[in-house]
Amino acid sequence: MNRRSLLSAPLILAAPSVWAAPVRKLAPKPKPKPKLIALDPGHGGHDPGALGYRGTREKGVVLSVARDLARELQAGGRYRVMLTRTGDSYVPLRERVARAQQANADLFLSIHADSHPDRDVRGASVYTLSEEATDREAAALAARENQSDPMVAPSSTVARALIAMSQRGTVNDSCKFANSIVSTFGRSGILLLPRSHREAGFAVLTSPDIPAALVELGYLSNPRDEKLLTVRQHQVALARALRASMDAYYAPRAVPRA
Ligand SMILES: [Zn+2]
C-alpha cells in the first residue's frame, strides 16, 4: 500500500462504519384493528319499501348502494363489513339489530330512500334515535320504516334502548356519526334536506352499544332524485361520500392549542 492509499484508507473505512451505525429502530406503530361496519340495506323480499315515480323500488336501490359502500370500505383494509341482508330477502328489524350485535359491530348504518306526497321534495337526510321526533315528518318517517316489522313495539323498545345508550355514550357517538354524514354529503355536492340531521324513534337504531344512524339517500317520489338514485355513477358517489363520513368519524380529533 503506498502513502496515498494509506492516507485515504481511514476515510474509506470510516464511511461504511458511519453508514453501518446501528439505527435505533422505532417501535412499529400498532396497527389499529379494522372497525367492523354493519350496513343495513332497508326492506327486501316482500317489502319493497318506497316506490318511485317511475316504479323504482327502494329495496333495490339501497342494496346496490350498500354493496358499493361495502366494496369501498373493504378496499382500504381499514374496515371490515357485514351486511344485515345480502340479497333480496326480508329480514325483520329486530333481526337486523340482533345480527349487528352478535357480530360485535362498531358502527351501524341503515340505508334507505324515502317518498313524499309532494313530488317537489328532494334531498338526503340523516336520522338518529330519539323518543321525541324532531318534527311530524320525522315521526311519520320512523312510523313508515318501523312498519317493515309488524312485531316491533317502537315506543318501549326505543325508551329502553335510549336509557342504555345514554349510559354508554352511544347517543353522542351516533350524533357525531350523523353530523359527519351531513357535512361529508355537503362537501360532496349531494343535495340535502334543510335541517339535515333529524331524530325519531327508529326501531332499527336501537342497539345499545353500537353508534347508529339511518340515511335517507333521497326521495324516490321526486323524478330527479329517482333518476339519480338509479344511476350507477351517483350510487358510487353516495357510497364514496358515506365511506368518507366514516373516515371523518374515526379521524382523531385535533387537539386544541393551549
Ligand atoms: Zn325505507
Residues whose N, C-alpha, C, O or C-beta is under 5 A from the ligand:
A	BS01	ZN	G42 G49 H112 A113
